[in-house]
Amino acid sequence: MGASQRGGEVSIETVHEGRRSRVIAAGEMDLASVVALNRAMSEASSRGVPVDLDLSGVTFVDSRFSAAVGGWERELGRHRVRLELPADPRLRRLLGLRTRSRFRARPVEDE
């Protein structure tokens, strides 16, 4: 077993299995959880194997955590990271925002 961050009802744990690594998050995930997620995902991805990110035990998610999940998807590629989302449709919808492209401002033209 790898790194584990626990605080109250929040847990982010890294488990190494043969040809995969697994990061398991449970509880309320917010900005304070992003550092632990990044540490766990960094450890898991450093092995060069596919990573399962299990969010099925997540009971709350904010936009910063969702963005961090999206960042790992972009960095590792969808072929290397597989998500297991919570059953709650509201949480699935919030985590679904991670794949939307960010707003890009148009350059200001000189008059």
GIKAUR-V69949 format. One record per backbone hydrogen bond with DSSP energy under -0.5 kcal/mol. NH is the residue of the N-H (numbers start at 1). CO is the residue of the C=O. E is the energy in kcal/mol with one decimal. If there is no record, write none. Layout:
NH_CO_E, NH_CO_E
This chain:
2_14_-3.2, 5_12_-2.2, 7_10_-1.7, 10_7_-1.4, 11_26_-2.5, 12_5_-1.7, 13_24_-2.5, 14_3_-2.4, 15_22_-3.4, 17_15_-0.5, 17_20_-2.7, 20_17_-3.8, 21_50_-2.2, 22_15_-3.1, 23_52_-3.0, 24_13_-3.0, 24_22_-0.5, 25_23_-0.5, 25_54_-2.7, 26_11_-2.7, 27_57_-2.3, 29_27_-0.6, 29_60_-3.1, 30_28_-0.6, 33_30_-1.9, 34_30_-0.7, 34_31_-1.2, 35_31_-0.5, 37_33_-2.4, 38_34_-2.9, 39_35_-2.4, 40_36_-2.5, 41_37_-3.1, 42_38_-2.3, 43_39_-2.3, 44_40_-2.6, 45_41_-2.9, 46_42_-1.5, 47_44_-1.0, 48_45_-1.7, 50_19_-0.7, 51_80_-3.3, 52_21_-2.8, 53_51_-0.6, 53_82_-3.2, 54_23_-3.0, 54_52_-0.8, 55_53_-0.8, 55_84_-3.1, 57_25_-0.8, 58_55_-1.9, 59_27_-2.1, 60_27_-1.1, 62_29_-1.3, 66_62_-2.2, 67_63_-2.4, 68_64_-1.9, 69_65_-2.2, 70_66_-2.2, 71_67_-2.3, 72_68_-1.9, 73_69_-2.1, 74_70_-2.4, 75_71_-2.6, 76_72_-2.7, 77_73_-2.1, 80_77_-1.8, 81_77_-1.4, 82_51_-2.6, 84_53_-2.4, 85_83_-0.5, 92_88_-2.3, 93_89_-2.2, 94_90_-2.2, 95_91_-2.7, 96_92_-1.5, 97_93_-0.7, 97_94_-1.0, 98_95_-1.3, 99_96_-1.2, 100_97_-1.3, 105_103_-0.5
